Amino acid sequence: MATATPAAKLELKPPPYPLDALEPHMSANTMSYHWGKHHRSYVDNLNKQILGTELQGKSLEDVIVQTYNNGDLHPAFNNAAQVWNHDFFWDSMKPGGGGKPSGELLKLIERDFGSFEKFAEEFRAAAATQFGSGWAWLAFNPRPSDGKELVVLKTPNAVNPLVLGYTALLTIDVWEHAYYLDYQNRRPDYISIFMEKLVSWDAVSAKLEVAKAQAA
């Protein structure tokens, strides 16, 4: 009888662009530290935590949901969620990004927030007012009680929409290590540059289509 072999370790995924591709808005130095050290440490620590446990071999999403445990966090949650959050953050940006979305995404933003400008204001405010470390998100609510499918969320530390019943569409990392080398303590400046120069609305639109299909 063949014995099952342990699943391969979770691997550190590279961003979908070179580390210098977001310059001058996000420096290669920031990317080198943020992805190459912080993100890598989350992956390495998670692999150590789940080695030989019932979590080894499960998808990253399953590890996150199980270790969140309805808010009673298990030890592996923070590393697992931070791996997922960072993968999502890199995908939320692209060289030559920013500006305004189009198509179905823009229509839903205008319907649920009143205008793109009102959405941008709410998203910036969420990112700026998240106390300490955390994230701001645009998310899809598959079960809206008020008919509005798009919502802005802010979450502390490693918490993400996945464990709150929402589907993430866009995120910005507001942990200090995400911006301090380039912007020092000027978090609002970093948020503005993210919105104006870095957001990949193509990626957000693609995630919206998947979210709507799953909800249907």
Accessible surface in RSA format (square Angstrom, percent):
REM  Atomic radii and reference values for relative SASA: ProtOr
REM  Chains: A
REM  Algorithm: Lee & Richards
REM  Probe-radius: 1.40
REM  Slices: 20
REM RES _ NUM      All-atoms   Total-Side   Main-Chain    Non-polar    All polar
REM                ABS   REL    ABS   REL    ABS   REL    ABS   REL    ABS   REL
RES MET A   1   237.22 122.8 154.63 102.3  82.58 196.6 130.99 111.4 106.23 140.7
RES ALA A   2    98.22  90.3  65.98 101.8  32.24  73.3  76.33 107.5  21.89  58.0
RES THR A   3   120.54  85.7 100.67 102.1  19.87  47.4  76.47 102.7  44.07  66.6
RES ALA A   4   102.38  94.1  66.23 102.2  36.15  82.2  75.75 106.7  26.63  70.5
RES THR A   5   115.78  82.3  95.08  96.4  20.70  49.3  66.47  89.3  49.31  74.5
RES PRO A   6   107.97  78.7  80.55  73.4  27.42  99.7  92.17  76.1  15.80  98.2
RES ALA A   7    45.99  42.3  26.77  41.3  19.22  43.7  37.06  52.2   8.93  23.6
RES ALA A   8    93.56  86.0  60.69  93.7  32.88  74.8  71.47 100.6  22.10  58.5
RES LYS A   9   131.61  64.2 117.83  72.3  13.78  32.8  65.74  59.2  65.86  70.2
RES LEU A  10    48.20  26.8  41.60  29.8   6.60  16.6  44.78  31.4   3.42   9.2
RES GLU A  11   131.42  75.5 116.79  88.4  14.63  34.8  53.58 103.6  77.85  63.6
RES LEU A  12    30.04  16.7  11.18   8.0  18.85  47.4  11.25   7.9  18.79  50.6
RES LYS A  13   111.09  54.2 108.69  66.7   2.40   5.7  71.94  64.8  39.15  41.7
RES PRO A  14    94.32  68.7  82.58  75.3  11.74  42.7  82.58  68.2  11.74  72.9
RES PRO A  15    11.51   8.4   2.22   2.0   9.29  33.8   2.49   2.1   9.02  56.1
RES PRO A  16    85.22  62.1  44.05  40.2  41.17 149.6  59.53  49.1  25.69 159.7
RES TYR A  17    21.87  10.2   7.98   4.5  13.89  36.1  16.56  12.4   5.31   6.5
RES PRO A  18    92.91  67.7  79.90  72.8  13.01  47.3  91.99  75.9   0.92   5.7
RES LEU A  19    55.44  30.9  50.80  36.3   4.63  11.7  50.80  35.7   4.63  12.5
RES ASP A  20    83.07  58.2  73.72  73.4   9.35  22.1  16.02  37.7  67.06  66.9
RES ALA A  21    27.57  25.3   7.03  10.9  20.54  46.7  16.72  23.5  10.85  28.7
RES LEU A  22     2.39   1.3   0.29   0.2   2.11   5.3   2.39   1.7   0.00   0.0
RES GLU A  23    85.90  49.3  65.36  49.4  20.55  48.9  16.84  32.6  69.06  56.4
RES PRO A  24   118.05  86.0  90.46  82.5  27.59 100.3  95.04  78.5  23.01 143.0
RES HIS A  25    46.73  25.5  43.98  30.6   2.75   7.0  24.73  25.5  22.00  25.6
RES MET A  26     1.99   1.0   1.99   1.3   0.00   0.0   1.99   1.7   0.00   0.0
RES SER A  27    23.70  20.0  23.67  31.6   0.03   0.1  22.92  48.8   0.78   1.1
RES ALA A  28    31.15  28.6  29.82  46.0   1.33   3.0  30.08  42.4   1.07   2.8
RES ASN A  29    81.54  56.2  73.80  71.3   7.74  18.6  27.40  65.9  54.14  52.3
RES THR A  30     1.43   1.0   0.28   0.3   1.15   2.7   1.12   1.5   0.31   0.5
RES MET A  31     0.84   0.4   0.84   0.6   0.00   0.0   0.84   0.7   0.00   0.0
RES SER A  32    49.99  42.2  48.05  64.1   1.94   4.5  14.46  30.8  35.53  49.8
RES TYR A  33   102.36  47.8 102.36  58.2   0.00   0.0  55.45  41.7  46.91  57.8
RES HIS A  34     0.29   0.2   0.09   0.1   0.20   0.5   0.25   0.3   0.05   0.1
RES TRP A  35    39.16  15.7  39.16  19.0   0.00   0.0  39.16  20.9   0.00   0.0
RES GLY A  36    16.25  20.0   0.00   N/A  16.25  20.0   9.71  26.6   6.54  14.7
RES LYS A  37   123.75  60.4 115.02  70.6   8.73  20.8  67.72  61.0  56.03  59.7
RES HIS A  38    63.93  34.9  61.94  43.1   1.99   5.1  34.91  36.0  29.02  33.8
RES HIS A  39     0.33   0.2   0.33   0.2   0.00   0.0   0.00   0.0   0.33   0.4
RES ARG A  40   105.06  44.1 105.06  53.6   0.00   0.0  33.29  45.5  71.77  43.5
RES SER A  41    46.41  39.2  42.24  56.4   4.18   9.6  35.21  75.0  11.20  15.7
RES TYR A  42    29.09  13.6  29.09  16.5   0.00   0.0  23.48  17.6   5.60   6.9
RES VAL A  43     4.61   3.0   4.51   4.1   0.10   0.2   4.61   4.0   0.00   0.0
RES ASP A  44    66.17  46.3  62.94  62.6   3.23   7.6  16.55  38.9  49.62  49.5
RES ASN A  45    60.60  41.8  59.13  57.1   1.47   3.6   8.36  20.1  52.24  50.5
RES LEU A  46     0.12   0.1   0.12   0.1   0.00   0.0   0.12   0.1   0.00   0.0
RES ASN A  47    15.96  11.0  12.13  11.7   3.83   9.2   5.48  13.2  10.48  10.1
RES LYS A  48   153.86  75.1 133.00  81.6  20.86  49.7  88.84  80.0  65.02  69.3
RES GLN A  49    70.28  39.3  45.29  33.1  24.99  59.5  31.62  67.3  38.65  29.3
RES ILE A  50     8.48   4.8   8.48   6.3   0.00   0.0   8.48   6.1   0.00   0.0
RES LEU A  51   112.01  62.4  95.61  68.4  16.40  41.2  96.47  67.8  15.54  41.8
RES GLY A  52    71.09  87.7   0.00   N/A  71.09  87.7  35.91  98.5  35.18  78.8
RES THR A  53    55.08  39.2  38.52  39.1  16.56  39.5  46.12  62.0   8.96  13.5
RES GLU A  54   134.67  77.3 111.30  84.2  23.37  55.6  65.44 126.6  69.24  56.5
RES LEU A  55    18.83  10.5  18.83  13.5   0.00   0.0  18.83  13.2   0.00   0.0
RES GLN A  56    44.57  24.9  25.23  18.4  19.35  46.1  10.82  23.0  33.75  25.6
RES GLY A  57    50.85  62.7   0.00   N/A  50.85  62.7  13.82  37.9  37.03  82.9
RES LYS A  58    78.29  38.2  63.53  39.0  14.75  35.1  23.75  21.4  54.53  58.1
RES SER A  59    55.17  46.6  38.99  52.0  16.18  37.3  45.54  97.0   9.63  13.5
RES LEU A  60    21.57  12.0  18.14  13.0   3.43   8.6  18.14  12.7   3.43   9.2
RES GLU A  61    73.92  42.4  73.81  55.8   0.11   0.3  31.82  61.5  42.10  34.4
RES ASP A  62    69.60  48.8  68.59  68.3   1.01   2.4   4.44  10.4  65.16  65.0
RES VAL A  63     0.03   0.0   0.03   0.0   0.00   0.0   0.03   0.0   0.00   0.0
RES ILE A  64     0.00   0.0   0.00   0.0   0.00   0.0   0.00   0.0   0.00   0.0
RES VAL A  65    78.34  51.5  73.24  66.3   5.09  12.3  73.41  63.8   4.93  13.4
RES GLN A  66    77.52  43.3  64.96  47.5  12.56  29.9  37.60  80.0  39.92  30.3
RES THR A  67     2.39   1.7   2.39   2.4   0.00   0.0   2.39   3.2   0.00   0.0
RES TYR A  68    36.43  17.0  36.43  20.7   0.00   0.0  13.93  10.5  22.50  27.7
RES ASN A  69    54.38  37.5  46.23  44.7   8.15  19.6   5.26  12.7  49.11  47.5
RES ASN A  70   150.35 103.7 115.07 111.2  35.28  84.9  30.09  72.4 120.25 116.2
RES GLY A  71    41.70  51.4   0.00   N/A  41.70  51.4  16.90  46.4  24.80  55.5
RES ASP A  72    98.37  68.9  92.19  91.8   6.18  14.6  28.93  68.1  69.44  69.3
RES LEU A  73    79.73  44.4  54.12  38.7  25.61  64.4  54.12  38.0  25.61  68.9
RES HIS A  74    81.68  44.6  77.67  54.0   4.00  10.2  51.41  53.0  30.27  35.2
RES PRO A  75   116.23  84.7  94.55  86.2  21.68  78.8 107.60  88.8   8.63  53.6
RES ALA A  76     5.73   5.3   4.98   7.7   0.75   1.7   4.98   7.0   0.75   2.0
RES PHE A  77     0.37   0.2   0.37   0.2   0.00   0.0   0.37   0.2   0.00   0.0
RES ASN A  78    74.62  51.5  74.42  71.9   0.20   0.5  23.54  56.6  51.08  49.4
RES ASN A  79    23.23  16.0  23.08  22.3   0.16   0.4   0.24   0.6  22.99  22.2
RES ALA A  80     0.00   0.0   0.00   0.0   0.00   0.0   0.00   0.0   0.00   0.0
RES ALA A  81     0.00   0.0   0.00   0.0   0.00   0.0   0.00   0.0   0.00   0.0
RES GLN A  82     3.43   1.9   3.43   2.5   0.00   0.0   3.43   7.3   0.00   0.0
RES VAL A  83     5.24   3.4   5.24   4.7   0.00   0.0   5.24   4.6   0.00   0.0
RES TRP A  84    33.86  13.6  33.13  16.0   0.72   1.7  25.02  13.3   8.83  14.3
RES ASN A  85     0.00   0.0   0.00   0.0   0.00   0.0   0.00   0.0   0.00   0.0
RES HIS A  86     0.00   0.0   0.00   0.0   0.00   0.0   0.00   0.0   0.00   0.0
RES ASP A  87    20.88  14.6  17.63  17.5   3.26   7.7  11.32  26.6   9.57   9.5
RES PHE A  88    20.62  10.3  18.03  11.2   2.59   6.7  20.43  12.4   0.19   0.5
RES PHE A  89     0.00   0.0   0.00   0.0   0.00   0.0   0.00   0.0   0.00   0.0
RES TRP A  90     2.82   1.1   2.82   1.4   0.00   0.0   2.82   1.5   0.00   0.0
RES ASP A  91    49.78  34.9  45.06  44.8   4.72  11.2   7.35  17.3  42.42  42.3
RES SER A  92     1.49   1.3   0.18   0.2   1.31   3.0   1.31   2.8   0.18   0.2
RES MET A  93     3.16   1.6   0.00   0.0   3.16   7.5   0.00   0.0   3.16   4.2
RES LYS A  94    68.43  33.4  68.43  42.0   0.00   0.0  37.83  34.0  30.61  32.6
RES PRO A  95    66.68  48.6  50.82  46.3  15.86  57.6  53.04  43.8  13.64  84.7
RES GLY A  96    78.19  96.4   0.00   N/A  78.19  96.4  41.17 113.0  37.02  82.9
RES GLY A  97    12.04  14.8   0.00   N/A  12.04  14.8   1.45   4.0  10.59  23.7
RES GLY A  98    15.30  18.9   0.00   N/A  15.30  18.9   0.58   1.6  14.72  33.0
RES GLY A  99    43.95  54.2   0.00   N/A  43.95  54.2  39.78 109.2   4.17   9.3
RES LYS A 100   111.31  54.3  83.09  51.0  28.22  67.2  44.49  40.0  66.82  71.2
RES PRO A 101     6.95   5.1   0.15   0.1   6.80  24.7   2.58   2.1   4.37  27.2
RES SER A 102    83.57  70.6  76.93 102.7   6.64  15.3  40.28  85.8  43.29  60.6
RES GLY A 103    45.75  56.4   0.00   N/A  45.75  56.4  36.56 100.3   9.20  20.6
RES GLU A 104    71.93  41.3  62.23  47.1   9.70  23.1  25.33  49.0  46.60  38.0
RES LEU A 105     1.86   1.0   0.07   0.0   1.79   4.5   0.07   0.0   1.79   4.8
RES LEU A 106    34.27  19.1  34.27  24.5   0.00   0.0  34.27  24.1   0.00   0.0
RES LYS A 107   139.17  67.9 132.75  81.4   6.43  15.3  78.43  70.6  60.74  64.7
RES LEU A 108     8.99   5.0   8.99   6.4   0.00   0.0   8.99   6.3   0.00   0.0
RES ILE A 109     0.00   0.0   0.00   0.0   0.00   0.0   0.00   0.0   0.00   0.0
RES GLU A 110    71.99  41.3  65.18  49.3   6.81  16.2  18.61  36.0  53.38  43.6
RES ARG A 111   127.79  53.7  97.90  49.9  29.89  71.2  73.47 100.4  54.33  32.9
RES ASP A 112     7.34   5.1   0.74   0.7   6.60  15.6   0.30   0.7   7.04   7.0
RES PHE A 113    27.20  13.6   9.63   6.0  17.57  45.7  16.49  10.0  10.71  30.6
RES GLY A 114    49.96  61.6   0.00   N/A  49.96  61.6  23.27  63.9  26.69  59.8
RES SER A 115    29.08  24.6  28.42  37.9   0.66   1.5  26.01  55.4   3.07   4.3
RES PHE A 116    21.19  10.6  20.47  12.7   0.72   1.9  20.47  12.4   0.72   2.1
RES GLU A 117   105.43  60.5  98.56  74.6   6.87  16.4  67.19 130.0  38.23  31.2
RES LYS A 118   123.80  60.4 119.28  73.2   4.52  10.8  68.87  62.0  54.93  58.5
RES PHE A 119     0.00   0.0   0.00   0.0   0.00   0.0   0.00   0.0   0.00   0.0
RES ALA A 120    11.43  10.5  11.43  17.6   0.00   0.0  11.43  16.1   0.00   0.0
RES GLU A 121   120.94  69.4 116.06  87.8   4.88  11.6  42.66  82.5  78.29  63.9
RES GLU A 122    81.75  46.9  75.97  57.5   5.78  13.8  32.54  62.9  49.20  40.2
RES PHE A 123     0.00   0.0   0.00   0.0   0.00   0.0   0.00   0.0   0.00   0.0
RES ARG A 124    70.89  29.8  70.40  35.9   0.49   1.2  33.16  45.3  37.73  22.9
RES ALA A 125    50.36  46.3  43.67  67.4   6.69  15.2  50.06  70.5   0.30   0.8
RES ALA A 126    12.18  11.2   7.70  11.9   4.48  10.2  11.49  16.2   0.69   1.8
RES ALA A 127     0.00   0.0   0.00   0.0   0.00   0.0   0.00   0.0   0.00   0.0
RES ALA A 128    45.10  41.5  23.79  36.7  21.31  48.5  23.97  33.8  21.13  56.0
RES THR A 129    83.17  59.2  63.87  64.8  19.30  46.0  66.35  89.1  16.83  25.4
RES GLN A 130    15.39   8.6  13.79  10.1   1.61   3.8   0.14   0.3  15.26  11.6
RES PHE A 131   191.98  96.0 175.90 109.0  16.07  41.8 181.12 109.8  10.86  31.1
RES GLY A 132    42.25  52.1   0.00   N/A  42.25  52.1  36.14  99.2   6.12  13.7
RES SER A 133    35.09  29.7  27.58  36.8   7.51  17.3   2.80   6.0  32.29  45.2
RES GLY A 134     0.00   0.0   0.00   N/A   0.00   0.0   0.00   0.0   0.00   0.0
RES TRP A 135     0.00   0.0   0.00   0.0   0.00   0.0   0.00   0.0   0.00   0.0
RES ALA A 136     0.00   0.0   0.00   0.0   0.00   0.0   0.00   0.0   0.00   0.0
RES TRP A 137     0.00   0.0   0.00   0.0   0.00   0.0   0.00   0.0   0.00   0.0
RES LEU A 138     0.00   0.0   0.00   0.0   0.00   0.0   0.00   0.0   0.00   0.0
RES ALA A 139     0.00   0.0   0.00   0.0   0.00   0.0   0.00   0.0   0.00   0.0
RES PHE A 140     2.38   1.2   2.38   1.5   0.00   0.0   2.38   1.4   0.00   0.0
RES ASN A 141    27.09  18.7  27.08  26.2   0.00   0.0   0.00   0.0  27.09  26.2
RES PRO A 142    42.19  30.7  22.02  20.1  20.17  73.3  22.56  18.6  19.63 122.0
RES ARG A 143   176.56  74.1 153.72  78.4  22.83  54.4  79.13 108.1  97.43  59.0
RES PRO A 144    40.64  29.6  20.19  18.4  20.45  74.3  20.36  16.8  20.28 126.0
RES SER A 145   123.16 104.1  77.21 103.0  45.95 105.9  55.80 118.8  67.37  94.4
RES ASP A 146   102.85  72.0  69.42  69.1  33.43  79.0  43.04 101.3  59.81  59.6
RES GLY A 147    49.83  61.5   0.00   N/A  49.83  61.5  35.01  96.1  14.82  33.2
RES LYS A 148    96.93  47.3  96.53  59.2   0.41   1.0  45.99  41.4  50.94  54.3
RES GLU A 149    35.75  20.5  35.75  27.0   0.00   0.0   5.55  10.7  30.20  24.7
RES LEU A 150     3.42   1.9   0.00   0.0   3.42   8.6   0.00   0.0   3.42   9.2
RES VAL A 151    35.43  23.3  32.98  29.9   2.45   5.9  35.43  30.8   0.00   0.0
RES VAL A 152    21.32  14.0   2.63   2.4  18.69  45.0   2.63   2.3  18.69  50.7
RES LEU A 153    32.26  18.0  27.96  20.0   4.29  10.8  32.26  22.7   0.00   0.0
RES LYS A 154    96.16  46.9  74.80  45.9  21.36  50.9  51.56  46.4  44.61  47.5
RES THR A 155     2.29   1.6   2.19   2.2   0.10   0.2   2.29   3.1   0.00   0.0
RES PRO A 156    65.79  47.9  65.79  60.0   0.00   0.0  65.79  54.3   0.00   0.0
RES ASN A 157    80.66  55.6  80.66  77.9   0.00   0.0  14.58  35.1  66.08  63.9
RES ALA A 158     1.73   1.6   1.34   2.1   0.38   0.9   1.34   1.9   0.38   1.0
RES VAL A 159    22.59  14.9  22.59  20.4   0.00   0.0  22.59  19.6   0.00   0.0
RES ASN A 160     0.00   0.0   0.00   0.0   0.00   0.0   0.00   0.0   0.00   0.0
RES PRO A 161     0.00   0.0   0.00   0.0   0.00   0.0   0.00   0.0   0.00   0.0
RES LEU A 162    52.76  29.4  38.91  27.8  13.85  34.8  39.89  28.0  12.86  34.6
RES VAL A 163    24.76  16.3   0.98   0.9  23.78  57.3   6.24   5.4  18.52  50.2
RES LEU A 164    75.26  41.9  49.49  35.4  25.76  64.8  56.23  39.5  19.03  51.2
RES GLY A 165    35.91  44.3   0.00   N/A  35.91  44.3  28.57  78.4   7.34  16.4
RES TYR A 166    59.65  27.8  51.49  29.3   8.16  21.2  14.01  10.5  45.65  56.3
RES THR A 167    45.88  32.6  42.30  42.9   3.58   8.5  26.81  36.0  19.07  28.8
RES ALA A 168     6.64   6.1   0.26   0.4   6.38  14.5   0.26   0.4   6.38  16.9
RES LEU A 169     1.03   0.6   0.00   0.0   1.03   2.6   0.00   0.0   1.03   2.8
RES LEU A 170     0.00   0.0   0.00   0.0   0.00   0.0   0.00   0.0   0.00   0.0
RES THR A 171     0.00   0.0   0.00   0.0   0.00   0.0   0.00   0.0   0.00   0.0
RES ILE A 172     0.00   0.0   0.00   0.0   0.00   0.0   0.00   0.0   0.00   0.0
RES ASP A 173     0.00   0.0   0.00   0.0   0.00   0.0   0.00   0.0   0.00   0.0
RES VAL A 174     0.00   0.0   0.00   0.0   0.00   0.0   0.00   0.0   0.00   0.0
RES TRP A 175    56.62  22.7  56.62  27.4   0.00   0.0  56.62  30.2   0.00   0.0
RES GLU A 176   100.24  57.5  96.43  73.0   3.81   9.1  30.40  58.8  69.84  57.0
RES HIS A 177    40.83  22.3  22.66  15.8  18.16  46.5  23.34  24.1  17.48  20.3
RES ALA A 178     1.08   1.0   0.00   0.0   1.08   2.5   0.00   0.0   1.08   2.9
RES TYR A 179     6.76   3.2   6.65   3.8   0.11   0.3   0.11   0.1   6.65   8.2
RES TYR A 180    99.97  46.7  99.54  56.6   0.43   1.1  60.73  45.6  39.25  48.4
RES LEU A 181    89.58  49.9  66.85  47.8  22.73  57.1  69.21  48.6  20.37  54.8
RES ASP A 182    40.73  28.5  19.17  19.1  21.55  51.0  12.22  28.8  28.50  28.4
RES TYR A 183    23.62  11.0  23.62  13.4   0.00   0.0  19.37  14.6   4.25   5.2
RES GLN A 184    77.64  43.4  77.64  56.7   0.00   0.0  38.33  81.6  39.31  29.8
RES ASN A 185   114.70  79.1  96.13  92.9  18.57  44.7  24.81  59.7  89.89  86.9
RES ARG A 186   107.61  45.2 103.51  52.8   4.10   9.8  51.36  70.2  56.25  34.1
RES ARG A 187    29.27  12.3  29.27  14.9   0.00   0.0  11.08  15.1  18.19  11.0
RES PRO A 188    82.19  59.9  79.31  72.3   2.88  10.5  81.01  66.9   1.18   7.3
RES ASP A 189    64.22  45.0  61.98  61.7   2.23   5.3  14.61  34.4  49.61  49.5
RES TYR A 190     2.17   1.0   2.00   1.1   0.17   0.4   2.00   1.5   0.17   0.2
RES ILE A 191     2.41   1.4   2.41   1.8   0.00   0.0   2.41   1.7   0.00   0.0
RES SER A 192    32.09  27.1  32.09  42.8   0.00   0.0  13.83  29.5  18.26  25.6
RES ILE A 193    41.85  23.8  41.85  31.2   0.00   0.0  41.85  30.1   0.00   0.0
RES PHE A 194     0.00   0.0   0.00   0.0   0.00   0.0   0.00   0.0   0.00   0.0
RES MET A 195     6.85   3.5   4.05   2.7   2.80   6.7   4.13   3.5   2.72   3.6
RES GLU A 196    85.51  49.1  72.74  55.0  12.77  30.4  29.57  57.2  55.94  45.7
RES LYS A 197    93.14  45.4  91.22  56.0   1.92   4.6  34.20  30.8  58.93  62.8
RES LEU A 198     2.16   1.2   2.16   1.5   0.00   0.0   2.16   1.5   0.00   0.0
RES VAL A 199     0.23   0.1   0.00   0.0   0.23   0.5   0.00   0.0   0.23   0.6
RES SER A 200     6.95   5.9   6.95   9.3   0.00   0.0   0.64   1.4   6.31   8.8
RES TRP A 201    16.20   6.5  14.80   7.2   1.40   3.3  15.00   8.0   1.19   1.9
RES ASP A 202    98.63  69.1  90.09  89.7   8.53  20.2  31.01  73.0  67.62  67.4
RES ALA A 203    23.25  21.4  15.04  23.2   8.21  18.7  22.64  31.9   0.61   1.6
RES VAL A 204     0.40   0.3   0.40   0.4   0.00   0.0   0.40   0.3   0.00   0.0
RES SER A 205    36.06  30.5  35.40  47.2   0.66   1.5  28.12  59.9   7.94  11.1
RES ALA A 206    57.62  53.0  49.32  76.1   8.30  18.9  56.70  79.8   0.92   2.4
RES LYS A 207    48.62  23.7  45.37  27.8   3.24   7.7  33.30  30.0  15.32  16.3
RES LEU A 208     0.78   0.4   0.78   0.6   0.00   0.0   0.78   0.5   0.00   0.0
RES GLU A 209    95.50  54.8  90.72  68.6   4.78  11.4  45.39  87.8  50.11  40.9
RES VAL A 210    85.19  56.1  81.74  74.0   3.45   8.3  84.98  73.8   0.21   0.6
RES ALA A 211     2.42   2.2   0.00   0.0   2.42   5.5   0.44   0.6   1.98   5.2
RES LYS A 212    61.31  29.9  55.66  34.2   5.65  13.5  36.10  32.5  25.21  26.9
RES ALA A 213    72.78  66.9  49.12  75.8  23.65  53.8  57.65  81.2  15.12  40.1
RES GLN A 214   134.49  75.2  99.83  73.0  34.66  82.5  47.06 100.2  87.43  66.3
RES ALA A 215    53.55  49.2  12.58  19.4  40.97  93.2  22.08  31.1  31.47  83.4
RES ALA A 216   120.90 111.2  49.52  76.4  71.38 162.4  76.03 107.1  44.86 118.8
END  Absolute sums over single chains surface
CHAIN  1 A    10634.1       8404.2       2229.9       5993.9       4640.1
END  Absolute sums over all chains
TOTAL         10634.1       8404.2       2229.9       5993.9       4640.1
